[in-house]
Amino acid sequence: MNDHIVIDEKVKPFWQTIIAALAFTLALAFILYSIFYLKWDDKNSAYSGKTFTRGLYLILIGIVLSVHKRIYIDLEKSRFRSTNEVGPIKIGNWVTINNYEYISIFTQPLTDGSFTFKVNLWYDKNKHFTLYEKNNFESALELAYILSEKLNIDLLDATIPNDFKWIDKDSLKNS
């Protein structure tokens, strides 16, 4: 049995990847140019500093365009980790959860009038861990069902405000 689950956010558009790669390349060029070719004396220090700063700004642009969110679930050790990743660099801490309550799916309205569906893991009576956010109800339900089965807990449909319903997982499994 696989006790490790990885939940990925949606794939970034290709144009963001291209612009991020271009920003990282230009940043490297600006920084190397300012370190090896510019003179850091009193006369040129302002220009050298501006060139180096431009490289740092390009690194920030590259990071913003290439950051990727993932959630790692280790069922064996009963812990979860939400990370922000840029390449091999992962930032995020493990959270240990022992008293699982249930998994819920609910809607969150967006500014354009559409909805996004969120999947939360509820534990210790009133705490929750957001696992997933998607514009598609079927994919959110599929993930919520798989996790509820692996953790052996109930599944709540809270997509209609003030009309929460427990989902019958047996009938969902058969359909």
C-alpha positions in Angstrom: 0.0 0.0 0.0 1.3 3.4 -1.0 1.4 5.6 2.1 2.7 8.7 0.4 0.5 11.1 -1.6 1.6 14.2 -3.5 -1.0 16.8 -4.5 0.1 19.3 -7.2 -1.4 22.6 -8.1 -2.4 23.1 -11.7 0.4 23.3 -14.3 1.7 26.8 -15.0 1.2 28.2 -18.4 4.1 27.6 -20.8 4.6 31.3 -21.3 5.3 31.8 -17.6 8.0 29.1 -17.8 9.7 30.9 -20.8 9.6 34.3 -19.1 10.9 32.8 -15.8 13.8 31.1 -17.7 14.6 34.4 -19.5 14.5 36.3 -16.2 16.9 33.8 -14.5 19.3 33.9 -17.5 19.3 37.7 -17.6 19.8 37.9 -13.8 22.8 35.6 -14.0 24.2 37.7 -16.8 23.7 41.0 -14.9 25.2 39.6 -11.7 28.2 38.0 -13.3 28.8 41.2 -15.4 28.7 43.4 -12.3 31.0 41.1 -10.3 33.7 40.3 -13.0 33.6 43.2 -15.4 32.6 46.3 -13.6 35.0 48.2 -11.3 33.7 48.7 -7.8 35.5 51.9 -7.1 34.1 55.2 -6.0 33.5 56.4 -9.6 31.6 53.4 -10.8 30.0 52.0 -7.7 26.5 53.5 -8.3 26.4 52.0 -11.8 27.8 48.6 -10.6 25.3 48.6 -7.7 22.4 49.3 -10.1 23.5 46.5 -12.4 23.7 44.1 -9.5 20.3 45.2 -8.2 18.7 44.7 -11.6 19.9 41.1 -11.5 18.3 40.6 -8.1 15.0 42.0 -9.3 15.1 39.6 -12.3 15.7 36.7 -9.8 12.6 37.8 -7.9 10.5 37.9 -11.1 11.8 34.5 -12.1 10.8 33.1 -8.7 7.3 34.6 -8.8 6.7 33.1 -12.2 8.1 29.7 -11.4 7.0 29.0 -7.9 4.9 25.8 -7.6 2.8 24.7 -4.7 2.7 21.0 -3.6 1.3 19.2 -0.7 3.0 16.0 0.6 1.0 13.5 2.7 2.8 10.8 4.6 0.0 8.5 5.8 2.4 6.2 7.6 3.7 9.0 9.9 0.4 10.9 9.9 1.9 14.2 8.7 1.3 16.8 6.0 3.6 19.3 4.3 2.5 22.2 2.2 5.5 23.5 0.1 6.4 26.3 -2.2 8.9 25.0 -4.7 11.3 26.6 -7.2 13.2 23.8 -8.9 14.8 21.6 -6.3 14.3 24.2 -3.5 11.3 23.3 -1.2 10.1 25.6 1.6 7.5 24.2 4.0 7.3 22.4 7.3 5.7 19.0 8.3 2.6 19.2 10.4 1.6 16.1 12.4 -2.1 15.3 12.6 -3.4 12.5 14.8 -7.1 13.1 15.4 -8.7 13.1 11.9 -12.3 14.2 11.9 -13.5 14.4 8.3 -12.7 15.8 4.8 -14.9 18.6 3.4 -15.4 20.1 0.0 -16.7 23.6 -0.2 -17.0 26.5 -2.7 -15.2 29.8 -2.6 -16.6 32.6 -4.8 -14.1 34.3 -7.1 -14.1 38.0 -8.1 -15.2 37.1 -11.6 -18.4 35.4 -10.3 -17.2 31.8 -10.8 -16.3 29.4 -8.0 -13.3 27.4 -6.9 -13.7 24.2 -4.9 -11.5 23.6 -1.8 -10.8 20.3 0.0 -10.0 20.6 3.7 -9.0 18.0 6.2 -10.6 18.7 9.6 -8.9 17.5 12.7 -8.9 18.1 16.5 -12.5 19.3 16.4 -12.1 22.7 14.7 -8.7 22.8 13.0 -8.3 22.3 9.3 -5.6 21.8 6.7 -6.3 23.0 3.2 -5.3 20.2 0.8 -6.5 21.2 -2.6 -8.1 24.0 -4.6 -9.5 23.4 -8.1 -12.1 25.0 -10.4 -13.5 21.5 -11.2 -15.9 19.8 -8.7 -15.3 16.3 -10.1 -11.5 16.4 -9.6 -11.9 17.9 -6.1 -14.5 15.2 -5.2 -12.2 12.5 -6.5 -9.2 13.7 -4.4 -11.4 14.1 -1.3 -12.8 10.6 -1.8 -9.4 9.0 -2.2 -8.1 10.7 0.9 -11.2 9.9 3.0 -10.8 6.2 2.0 -7.1 6.1 2.9 -7.7 7.8 6.2 -11.0 5.9 6.8 -12.9 9.1 7.7 -16.2 10.7 6.5 -16.6 13.0 3.6 -18.8 16.2 3.8 -20.2 18.1 0.8 -20.4 21.7 1.9 -20.7 23.2 -1.6 -24.1 24.6 -0.9 -23.9 27.2 2.0 -26.0 26.1 5.1 -26.9 22.8 3.4 -24.1 20.5 4.3 -24.5 16.8 3.4 -22.5 13.7 4.3 -21.5 11.9 1.2 -22.4 8.2 1.0 -19.0 6.8 -0.1 -20.3 3.3 -0.9 -22.7 4.7 -3.5 -20.0 7.0 -4.8 -17.6 4.1 -5.2 -20.2 2.2 -7.2 -20.9 5.1 -9.6 
